[in-house]
């Protein structure tokens, strides 16, 4: 599945970017921004967005994930603002009208679909003019670096030199069909007719460093604030951005 990407959660940097997009939609006069969460899983993004007043459509084939989503939506009281499409991303344009969404999420999706090119085209097709597509994906460079530093040099070499940044049949533990670097995700989104607004890192060091748990709560809280501040700065600073665990790209459909 999507363990390596942790894409269901994202960082404060990602949330800030998405919240800015929703504010921009409201400034354009959209009272209830429409969000399409493709591969939305158990509603980690969908439920908070619905709670903030958005109308959210979740496209997700996994029945267990959808059951969790339904439970979360009921608990928060937003079931009436969430529509579920129990199907995969290939069927997106069959259910969602063209140019209808203010924000389209594809988090942890493009590295697991059979072919990301038609999926990216579908994401663009359902986005309204001026709306945005948010992609969160596994970073090829990070996968190479982490394996090299842990002594798994054969895997690191395979990820660095192989097509798509995946181990393929060479490993029975591989969970992803591909990984992206900055240039790769930019090319994919541009090819779909989108204008790339930004590419930032997600998890530059936060996936690697942790508090020991032995410090006083006040010390831990201060450390976590410092870590968040560093991540916010590093996320937009090449080359630190380019070795983050994940890459977050925001692309806009031209008006």
Beta strands, then each sheet from edge to edge (+ up, - down):
strand 1: 34-38
strand 2: 55-59
strand 3: 82-85
strand 4: 101-107
strand 5: 127-138
strand 6: 194-202
strand 7: 246-253
sheet 1: 3+ 2+ 1+ 4+ 5+ 7- 6+
end
